[in-house]
Amino acid sequence: MNRRDAQARIDALRKEIRRHDHLYYAKDRPEISDAEYDRLFRELSDLEAARPDLVTPDSPTQRVGAPPLDELKKVPHERPMRSLDSILDREDVLAFDKRMHKELGESHVGYTVEPKYDGLSVELVYEHGRFVRGSTRGDGVTGEDVTINLRTLRSLPLQLQSDSHPPARLVVRGEVYMRLDDFQALNRRITERGEDAFANPRNAAAGSLRQLDSKVTAERPLVVTCYEIMGQSGQLPPTHWDELDALVSWGLPTPAYRRQCATIEEVIAFHRETEAGRDDLPYEIDGLVVKVNRRDWQKRLGEKSRSPRWAIAYKFTPRKEITVVQDIAVSVGRTGTLTPLALLKPVEVGGVTISRATLHNADEVARKDIRVGDTVKVERAGDVIPAIAERIEVPGQKRNRPFQMPDRCPVCGSAVAREGAYYYCTGQAACPAQLKGSIEHFASKSALNIDGMGKKTVAQLVECGLVGNLADLYRLRKEQLIELDGFADRSASLLLDAIAQSKRVPLERFLMGLGIRQVGQHIARVLAEHFKTLDAIMATDRETFESVHEVGPEIAASLESYFKEAHNRQVIQQLRDLGLTIEAVPETGPAARPFAGKTFVFTGGLERFSRDEAKQRVERLGGRAAASVSKQTDYVVAGAEAGSKLDQAKKLGVKVLSEAEFATLLEQN
Ligand code: IVH
């Protein structure tokens, strides 16, 4: 390829990759699979590697690579980054509204209401469409320069969409945060390495962004959303709502979940609805931010020294409560990890009764100095297993001895080994807890989906010695099952049918089911789409794994060691000999992805499918399942007793399908 052709192809690829980043992060409606994205990315990296002279700093490949810093530089903000006053009650929000009317002398004041993200605030500066600087809030006047760290966030465009004419200079404010599922996975990863878990997604986001080495930030699942223009050359949009739309058009991610409210009653209703559905959002929010919509009115209302007069944080009931640690138990996971667990005096936190909290690992217990009998504050974020935020000193109280990890596995009595703060049982498949855990995982809905193979059945099969590895599941015979407690002729046949039905399994589910450390649903899909067959994966070495987009060194190491282990290879061979067919991934043409670009939201109870199944069906056809309804949603599938999401769909004019209509749509495709 000559230089001109290479330049043209590079430009086209960069444009295409930016477009897909924008579709994925700002619009929440990807058009291509992760594997297709990977291919584009690899083609660009290869071309740039061959032509280093054509590499520019705003190329999507140039997000990582700056050398580690000695310290984060201080930078002054464009304008002071103010905070928000917050309120909790209906009376206070009514009072706020009254104040707005009075100070403006207007009879109708409209608001834009959006989530109050629980992350950390950043200032982003774009010059001539290029991201040039980003900083943390700091003391509000001076922040820390985290430009190179922010560059690693795929949701942050390095280059604005030039065809929508962004201003020559643009300063925006946004929030960097972590999604709840990403936060949990990150905590699992780092505690398995023996490092301290983060107490909540906000701490995780702050700790990940304020790093001296941007390579660490690059490995952390941070996302950014923008909610305020702090300065721009040229004219500002007339309302806050338009301001958010303008940000979207320039390619910046903004809150997709937001509403325009003409009255304060509408604000209150939106608040009530959002708080009730709080656990459905994929990230933690601690309330809503209510902003006077018109910018000229915002200006008239002005600012106080710490906060603007035209906006308020309308918080939710906090999800922290105080209780007592009654005991500390130790559980054994399917990979053998020993996890200390605080057994609490039951307490209601944000509407849910909590009686257990994870303590992550021994170091964490020591660091927080939690002992049996202590008074503690527990915190619940979304559906995360609650964690102990801190211990509360009770003056004069006599305390118990510090907690110690057992030196024998509490389940099988094998020796406990230690790697840093991470303790594990050395019993492997000889440890019933590990064996049971790995079988439950293999049979679970998102893996082989063996109906009826629940916790209780797995426990029976392991305890009576019928199942000693994954392959044994396919050796079970009816006369053996009938002998078991609670099994009769019919139930035994049903279970055997379910096992037989699982014998054809898509590669990604099989991979996920193996329970390889660090390989969850997402990475399993990435691997399956990339390698297409299990044999290809089993023949791959660490470096090749690492060359796959999204597969980092730790995942690569874990994969390599799993497939190197003779025992694992044997079990896979036995599974195949017993008739398990692991389906290779077909080449994905557009015909195989009829739902590409379509977003579905499920609400209410479904009868024919579990939520997981329904989502997987959609994803298999190239679509996407989202947690909340927005203008971007294509279909809302409403089951029995559908709630606020259905109302939201009707309000936004999103197409609503019954379960039967959804099933028909699947069949047609
Ligand atoms: S507006 C002058 N909007 O909440 C406007 N802030 O307690 C000030 N925050 O420091 C900010 N989500 O970090 C605004 N949608 C949102 C927000 C938001 C989260 C944070 C922000 C601020 C803190 C105030």
Residues whose N, C-alpha, C, O or C-beta is under 5 A from the ligand:
A	BS01	IVH	R82 S83 L84 E114 P115 K116 Y117 L120 S121 E175 Y227 V289 P308
